[in-house]
Amino acid sequence: MRVTEIIERKRDGHELTTAEIEFFIQGYARDEIPDYQAAAWLMAVYLRGMSRRETVDLTMAMARSGDILNLKDVLPISVDKHSSGGVGDKTSLVVLPMVAACGVPVAKMSGRGLGFTGGTLDKLESISGYRVALSIAEFKEIVRKHGIVLCGQSSNLAPADGKLYALRDVTATVNSLPLIASSIMSKKIAAGADAIVLDVKVGFGAFMTDIEQAKQLALLMVQIGASVGKRTIAMLSDMNQPLGAAVGNALEVKEAIACLQDGGPRDLREHCLAIAAQMLRLARHPEGDEPEYALAEYMAEAAETLRNGSAFAKFRELVIAQGGDVRQVDDPSLLPQAQLVESIPAPRSGYVEQLNALDVAMAAVELGAGRERKGDPIDHAVGVLVHKKVGEYVTAGEPLFTLHANDSARLARAKARLARTVVYSSTPTLPLPTFYDVVTDAERRS
């Protein structure tokens, strides 16, 4: 095969064969195809799109470009969750201990944050000593012994995706449904998932701002999963405002701990319970034979782990197993603390009509809680607390935000970003929903 012919065929709107896609992806992964040809191919895909069959082939080719983890020797079924990234999204810290406390082992590899999205690994590293880098053998042993493991992704899982992702970022080809869907699903499949719950964010603070476009992406990923024998459920969740109150690494760990102790913000609790219930559903009924009432029962089962303390106990067990200082879990005041804490008061009274999640996220980045380039250092102590959400009433002078900072100049820039992010209404406004839609394999078949 000739690389230029593959580029030409996609440029002219033709479907690529399975063999052509495999040839191209494996060649690029082995550095046999240069970036300039891969960039041309990406632009052709961006402009011409891909059929469902092509997208499945692309997903599997990227998954096969490196190791494919097999967890059958330690887990009867591997149920994974994935979030498309958001503001204040600390759900893995809550959901995984809940599911594990229900007797369903969970083994998850997560990533770091880039830009305004917070990474699970960055949050976990707020806990002194927590090891996010594990060998495959350690990964398997921890989940076998404790029923839960949460660490960084192996560098040889779907390496072609890593290369293509970096290239998409600099060639204006990021916003392509087949490229997004295959990127997400190739990593989940390579990580050994038998079933997958996808948390697809939509709104100001998400990659997808349009609900219909987000649903198209969700449906495509569900179709990919079904095509390769993986039960997949996608949930469209709101990201117009931050999830929970805390945005920033140690602040989010504190909030996750509060949720695990049967407290925390209502929206975070509801969100985590819904995700956990879907994971339990897939684990308990891998063939899709669950009764209609099962989901409500699984949500109640997950909620019970918060009430009886078993989810919090499982989180402590996770932290100890991976070398973290569990004293910081038992006493969150021992987590990193910012030197400067300052509140922003509401300039007027009224109902919160809009609270732009992206503005809050960028304020947190200004403070040092996020990174603009891969490898940038972050400050685990800094961030933003959001005191009012859409639909709530605020009185003039009441705190809207509390900023945690370690640098006065950064603090000033963050305050400027947040000064006009809230839109007020004199009349009551409706709160935002936690979820907009759920896309299941049943919907795919209908």
C-alpha positions as CSV (number, residue, x, y, z in Angstrom):
1,M,0.0,0.0,0.0
2,R,1.0,3.6,-0.6
3,V,0.4,6.2,2.1
4,T,-0.4,8.9,-0.5
5,E,-3.1,6.7,-2.0
6,I,-4.8,6.2,1.4
7,I,-4.8,10.0,1.9
8,E,-6.1,10.6,-1.6
9,R,-9.0,8.1,-1.1
10,K,-10.1,9.7,2.1
11,R,-9.7,13.2,0.6
12,D,-12.0,12.3,-2.2
13,G,-14.6,10.9,0.1
14,H,-14.1,7.2,-0.3
15,E,-14.4,4.7,2.6
16,L,-11.1,3.2,3.6
17,T,-10.8,-0.5,4.0
18,T,-9.9,-2.2,7.3
19,A,-6.5,-3.1,5.9
20,E,-5.8,0.5,4.8
21,I,-6.7,1.9,8.2
22,E,-4.6,-0.8,10.0
23,F,-1.6,-0.1,7.7
24,F,-1.8,3.6,8.2
25,I,-2.2,3.6,12.0
26,Q,0.5,0.9,12.6
27,G,2.9,2.7,10.3
28,Y,2.4,6.0,12.1
29,A,2.8,4.4,15.5
30,R,6.1,2.9,14.3
31,D,7.3,6.3,13.0
32,E,7.3,4.9,9.4
33,I,4.8,7.6,8.4
34,P,5.8,11.2,9.0
35,D,3.7,13.8,10.8
36,Y,3.1,15.8,7.6
37,Q,1.3,12.8,6.0
38,A,-0.6,12.0,9.2
39,A,-1.7,15.6,9.4
40,A,-3.0,15.5,5.8
41,W,-4.9,12.3,6.6
42,L,-6.4,13.8,9.7
43,M,-7.6,16.8,7.8
44,A,-9.1,14.5,5.2
45,V,-11.0,12.6,7.9
46,Y,-12.0,15.9,9.5
47,L,-13.5,17.2,6.3
48,R,-14.9,13.9,4.9
49,G,-15.8,12.1,8.1
50,M,-15.9,8.3,8.6
51,S,-18.5,5.6,8.4
52,R,-19.3,3.7,11.5
53,R,-17.4,0.7,10.2
54,E,-14.3,2.9,9.5
55,T,-14.6,4.4,13.0
56,V,-14.7,1.0,14.6
57,D,-11.7,-0.1,12.5
58,L,-9.8,3.1,13.5
59,T,-10.6,2.5,17.2
60,M,-9.3,-1.1,17.1
61,A,-6.2,-0.2,15.1
62,M,-5.2,2.4,17.7
63,A,-6.0,-0.1,20.6
64,R,-3.8,-2.7,18.9
65,S,-0.9,-0.2,18.4
66,G,0.3,-1.1,21.9
67,D,-0.5,-3.4,24.8
68,I,-4.0,-4.5,25.4
69,L,-4.5,-5.2,29.1
70,N,-6.1,-8.5,30.1
71,L,-7.7,-8.4,33.5
72,K,-9.5,-11.7,33.3
73,D,-7.0,-13.3,35.8
74,V,-8.0,-10.8,38.5
75,L,-11.5,-9.6,37.6
76,P,-14.6,-11.5,36.6
77,I,-15.7,-8.5,34.6
78,S,-14.0,-5.1,34.2
79,V,-16.3,-2.1,34.2
80,D,-14.6,1.2,33.4
81,K,-15.9,4.8,33.5
82,H,-14.7,7.7,31.5
83,S,-15.4,11.4,31.7
84,S,-14.9,13.6,28.7
85,G,-13.5,16.3,31.1
86,G,-15.1,19.1,33.0
87,V,-14.8,21.6,35.8
88,G,-14.9,20.3,39.4
89,D,-15.2,16.7,38.1
90,K,-13.9,14.6,41.0
91,T,-16.4,11.8,40.4
92,S,-13.9,9.0,40.1
93,L,-12.8,9.6,43.7
94,V,-16.3,9.0,44.9
95,V,-17.7,6.5,42.4
96,L,-15.0,3.9,42.4
97,P,-15.0,3.5,46.2
98,M,-18.8,3.2,46.2
99,V,-18.8,0.6,43.5
100,A,-16.0,-1.4,45.2
101,A,-17.8,-1.2,48.5
102,C,-20.8,-2.8,46.7
103,G,-18.5,-5.8,46.0
104,V,-17.7,-5.0,42.4
105,P,-13.9,-4.6,41.9
106,V,-12.8,-1.6,39.9
107,A,-9.5,-1.1,38.2
108,K,-9.0,2.3,36.5
109,M,-6.3,4.1,34.8
110,S,-6.7,7.9,34.6
111,G,-5.0,10.9,33.2
112,R,-3.7,14.3,34.1
113,G,-5.5,17.6,33.4
114,L,-4.6,19.8,30.5
115,G,-6.0,23.3,30.1
116,F,-9.1,23.9,32.2
117,T,-10.0,20.3,32.7
118,G,-8.9,18.8,36.0
119,G,-7.1,15.5,36.0
120,T,-7.8,12.7,38.5
121,L,-4.1,12.0,39.0
122,D,-3.4,15.6,39.9
123,K,-6.2,15.5,42.5
124,L,-4.8,12.2,44.0
125,E,-1.3,13.6,44.2
126,S,-2.6,16.2,46.6
127,I,-2.4,13.3,49.1
128,S,1.3,13.0,50.1
129,G,2.9,9.8,49.0
130,Y,0.1,8.6,46.7
131,R,1.6,6.5,43.9
132,V,0.0,7.1,40.6
133,A,2.8,5.2,38.6
134,L,2.3,1.5,39.0
135,S,3.6,-1.5,37.0
136,I,1.0,-3.7,35.4
137,A,1.8,-6.4,38.0
138,E,1.3,-3.9,40.8
139,F,-1.9,-2.7,39.2
140,K,-3.3,-6.2,39.1
141,E,-2.1,-7.2,42.6
142,I,-3.7,-4.1,44.2
143,V,-7.1,-4.7,42.6
144,R,-6.9,-8.5,43.4
145,K,-6.2,-7.8,47.1
146,H,-8.2,-4.6,47.7
147,G,-10.9,-4.6,45.0
148,I,-9.9,-1.1,43.9
149,V,-7.0,0.5,42.1
150,L,-6.7,4.0,40.6
151,C,-3.5,5.0,38.8
152,G,-1.9,6.6,35.7
153,Q,-2.3,5.1,32.3
154,S,0.5,2.9,31.0
155,S,2.6,4.6,28.3
156,N,2.1,1.7,25.9
157,L,-1.7,1.6,25.9
158,A,-2.9,2.9,22.6
159,P,0.3,4.8,21.8
160,A,-1.0,5.7,18.3
161,D,-3.8,7.6,19.9
162,G,-1.3,9.6,22.0
163,K,0.6,10.6,18.8
164,L,-2.5,11.4,16.8
165,Y,-4.0,13.4,19.7
166,A,-1.0,15.6,19.9
167,L,-1.0,16.1,16.2
168,R,-4.8,16.9,16.1
169,D,-4.1,19.6,18.7
170,V,-1.8,21.6,16.4
171,T,-3.6,20.9,13.1
172,A,-7.1,22.2,13.9
173,T,-8.6,18.7,13.6
174,V,-9.7,18.1,17.2
175,N,-13.4,18.7,16.7
176,S,-14.2,15.5,14.6
177,L,-16.7,13.0,16.0
178,P,-15.0,9.9,14.6
179,L,-11.6,11.1,15.8
180,I,-12.9,12.0,19.3
181,A,-14.9,8.7,19.6
182,S,-12.1,6.5,18.5
183,S,-9.6,8.2,20.7
184,I,-11.7,7.7,23.8
185,M,-12.8,4.2,23.0
186,S,-9.4,2.9,21.9
187,K,-7.9,3.8,25.4
188,K,-10.8,2.1,27.2
189,I,-10.6,-1.1,25.1
190,A,-6.8,-1.2,25.5
191,A,-7.2,-0.9,29.3
192,G,-9.1,-4.1,29.4
193,A,-12.6,-2.8,29.8
194,D,-15.5,-5.3,29.3
195,A,-18.1,-2.7,29.8
196,I,-17.9,1.1,29.8
197,V,-19.9,4.0,31.4
198,L,-19.2,7.2,29.5
199,D,-19.9,10.6,31.2
200,V,-20.2,13.0,28.3
201,K,-20.1,16.6,29.5
202,V,-22.0,19.3,27.7
203,G,-22.0,23.0,28.3
204,F,-19.8,26.1,28.8
205,G,-17.1,24.1,30.6
206,A,-17.1,21.1,28.3
207,F,-15.5,20.3,24.9
208,M,-19.0,19.8,23.6
209,T,-21.3,22.8,24.1
210,D,-24.3,21.6,22.0
211,I,-26.5,18.9,23.4
212,E,-27.3,17.4,20.0
213,Q,-23.7,17.2,19.0
214,A,-22.9,15.6,22.4
215,K,-25.6,13.0,21.8
216,Q,-24.2,12.2,18.4
217,L,-20.8,11.6,20.0
218,A,-22.4,9.5,22.8
219,L,-24.3,7.4,20.3
220,L,-21.2,6.8,18.2
221,M,-19.2,5.6,21.2
222,V,-22.0,3.3,22.2
223,Q,-22.1,1.9,18.7
224,I,-18.3,1.4,18.7
225,G,-18.6,-0.5,22.0
226,A,-21.4,-2.7,20.8
227,S,-19.5,-3.4,17.6
228,V,-16.6,-4.9,19.5
229,G,-18.6,-6.7,22.1
230,K,-18.4,-4.1,25.0
231,R,-21.6,-3.1,26.7
232,T,-21.5,0.7,26.7
233,I,-23.7,3.3,28.3
234,A,-23.3,7.1,27.7
235,M,-24.7,9.7,30.0
236,L,-25.0,13.3,28.9
237,S,-24.3,15.5,32.0
238,D,-24.4,19.3,32.5
239,M,-21.2,21.3,32.5
240,N,-22.6,24.8,32.1
241,Q,-21.7,25.3,35.8
242,P,-19.0,23.5,37.9
243,L,-19.9,20.1,39.4
244,G,-20.0,20.5,43.1
245,A,-18.5,23.6,44.8
246,A,-14.8,22.9,44.6
247,V,-12.5,23.6,41.6
248,G,-8.9,22.8,42.4
249,N,-7.0,19.7,43.4
250,A,-6.8,19.5,47.2
251,L,-10.1,21.4,47.4
252,E,-11.8,18.7,45.3
253,V,-10.2,15.9,47.3
254,K,-11.8,17.5,50.4
255,E,-15.1,17.7,48.7
256,A,-14.9,14.1,47.6
257,I,-14.1,13.0,51.1
258,A,-17.2,15.0,52.4
259,C,-19.3,13.2,49.8
260,L,-17.9,9.8,50.8
261,Q,-18.9,10.7,54.4
262,D,-22.5,11.2,53.2
263,G,-22.2,14.9,52.9
264,G,-21.0,17.3,50.2
265,P,-22.9,19.2,47.5
266,R,-26.2,17.7,46.3
267,D,-25.4,17.8,42.6
268,L,-22.1,16.0,43.1
269,R,-23.9,13.3,45.2
270,E,-26.6,12.8,42.6
271,H,-24.2,12.7,39.8
272,C,-21.9,10.1,41.5
273,L,-24.9,7.9,42.5
274,A,-26.2,7.8,38.9
275,I,-22.8,6.8,37.5
276,A,-22.2,4.2,40.2
277,A,-25.6,2.7,39.6
278,Q,-24.9,2.3,35.8
279,M,-21.5,0.6,36.6
280,L,-23.3,-1.8,39.0
281,R,-25.9,-2.5,36.3
282,L,-23.3,-3.4,33.8
283,A,-21.3,-5.6,36.2
284,R,-24.3,-7.5,37.5
285,H,-26.0,-7.9,34.1
286,P,-23.3,-8.1,31.5
287,E,-25.7,-9.6,28.9
288,G,-28.2,-6.8,29.2
289,D,-30.9,-8.9,31.0
290,E,-31.5,-6.6,33.9
291,P,-35.1,-5.9,35.1
292,E,-36.4,-2.3,34.7
293,Y,-36.3,-1.7,38.5
294,A,-32.7,-2.7,38.8
295,L,-31.2,0.8,38.3
296,A,-33.2,2.2,41.2
297,E,-32.0,-0.6,43.4
298,Y,-28.4,-0.1,42.4
299,M,-28.7,3.6,43.2
300,A,-30.0,2.8,46.6
301,E,-27.3,0.2,47.1
302,A,-24.6,2.8,46.2
303,A,-26.2,5.4,48.5
304,E,-26.1,2.9,51.4
305,T,-22.3,2.7,51.1
306,L,-22.2,6.5,51.8
307,R,-24.5,6.1,54.8
308,N,-22.8,3.1,56.4
309,G,-19.3,4.4,55.8
310,S,-18.1,1.5,53.6
311,A,-17.4,3.7,50.6
312,F,-15.2,6.0,52.8
313,A,-13.5,2.9,54.2
314,K,-12.7,1.7,50.7
315,F,-11.2,5.1,49.8
316,R,-9.0,4.9,52.8
317,E,-8.0,1.4,51.8
318,L,-7.1,2.6,48.3
319,V,-5.0,5.5,49.6
320,I,-3.1,3.1,52.0
321,A,-2.6,0.5,49.2
322,Q,-1.0,3.1,46.9
323,G,1.3,4.7,49.5
324,G,-0.7,7.8,50.4
325,D,-0.8,9.4,53.8
326,V,-4.2,8.3,55.1
327,R,-4.0,10.9,57.9
328,Q,-4.9,13.5,55.3
329,V,-8.0,11.5,54.4
330,D,-9.0,11.2,58.1
331,D,-8.2,14.9,58.6
332,P,-8.5,16.9,55.3
333,S,-7.1,20.0,57.0
334,L,-3.7,18.3,56.6
335,L,-4.1,18.5,52.8
336,P,-2.2,21.3,51.0
337,Q,-3.5,24.7,52.2
338,A,-3.3,28.0,50.4
339,Q,-1.8,31.1,52.1
340,L,-4.3,33.6,50.7
341,V,-8.0,33.1,51.0
342,E,-10.3,35.8,49.7
343,S,-14.0,35.9,48.9
344,I,-15.8,37.7,46.1
345,P,-19.2,39.1,47.3
346,A,-22.3,39.4,45.1
347,P,-22.6,42.9,43.7
348,R,-26.4,42.7,43.8
349,S,-29.3,40.6,45.0
350,G,-31.1,38.2,42.6
351,Y,-31.4,34.7,41.3
352,V,-28.4,33.2,39.6
353,E,-29.4,32.7,36.0
354,Q,-26.0,31.8,34.6
355,L,-22.7,30.7,36.1
356,N,-20.1,30.1,33.4
357,A,-18.1,27.0,34.2
358,L,-15.4,27.9,31.8
359,D,-14.8,31.3,33.6
360,V,-14.5,29.5,36.9
361,A,-12.1,26.9,35.4
362,M,-9.9,29.6,33.9
363,A,-9.8,31.5,37.2
364,A,-8.5,28.2,38.8
365,V,-5.9,27.9,36.0
366,E,-4.8,31.6,36.7
367,L,-4.3,30.6,40.4
368,G,-2.1,27.7,39.3
369,A,-4.5,24.8,39.7
370,G,-4.3,23.7,36.1
371,R,-1.7,23.6,33.3
372,E,-1.6,25.2,29.9
373,R,1.1,22.9,28.5
374,K,1.8,19.2,29.2
375,G,4.3,19.0,32.0
376,D,3.6,22.4,33.6
377,P,3.8,22.3,37.4
378,I,0.6,22.8,39.3
379,D,-0.2,24.1,42.8
380,H,-2.3,21.5,44.6
381,A,-3.5,24.0,47.3
382,V,-5.1,26.6,45.1
383,G,-8.5,26.9,43.5
384,V,-12.0,28.3,43.7
385,L,-15.1,27.5,45.9
386,V,-18.4,28.3,44.3
387,H,-21.1,29.2,46.9
388,K,-24.1,29.7,44.7
389,K,-25.5,27.7,41.7
390,V,-28.0,28.4,39.0
391,G,-31.5,28.8,40.4
392,E,-30.4,29.9,43.8
393,Y,-31.0,33.3,45.4
394,V,-28.1,35.5,46.4
395,T,-28.2,38.6,48.6
396,A,-25.9,41.6,47.8
397,G,-22.7,41.3,49.7
398,E,-23.1,37.5,50.2
399,P,-20.0,35.5,49.1
400,L,-20.3,34.1,45.6
401,F,-16.8,32.6,45.3
402,T,-13.9,32.0,47.7
403,L,-10.4,32.0,46.1
404,H,-7.5,30.0,47.5
405,A,-4.2,31.4,46.3
406,N,-0.5,31.4,47.0
407,D,0.4,34.4,44.8
408,S,-1.2,37.9,45.1
409,A,-0.8,38.7,41.4
410,R,-2.4,35.4,40.4
411,L,-5.2,36.1,42.9
412,A,-5.9,39.5,41.2
413,R,-6.1,38.0,37.8
414,A,-8.4,35.3,39.0
415,K,-10.7,37.8,40.7
416,A,-10.9,39.8,37.4
417,R,-12.0,36.7,35.5
418,L,-14.8,36.0,38.0
419,A,-16.0,39.6,38.3
420,R,-18.7,39.3,35.6
421,T,-19.2,35.5,35.2
422,V,-22.5,35.5,37.0
423,V,-25.7,36.6,35.3
424,Y,-28.6,37.6,37.6
425,S,-32.3,37.5,37.3
426,S,-34.9,39.4,39.3
427,T,-37.4,36.5,38.9
428,P,-36.9,32.9,39.9
429,T,-34.9,30.7,37.5
430,L,-34.9,27.0,37.2
431,P,-31.9,24.9,38.4
432,L,-29.9,23.1,35.8
433,P,-30.4,19.3,35.4
434,T,-27.7,16.9,36.5
435,F,-28.2,14.8,33.3
436,Y,-29.8,15.6,30.0
437,D,-30.0,12.1,28.5
438,V,-28.8,8.5,28.7
439,V,-27.8,6.6,25.5
440,T,-27.8,2.8,26.0
441,D,-27.2,-0.2,23.8
442,A,-30.9,-0.8,23.9
443,E,-31.4,2.6,22.2
444,R,-28.8,1.7,19.7
445,R,-30.7,-1.4,18.8
446,S,-34.1,0.3,18.5
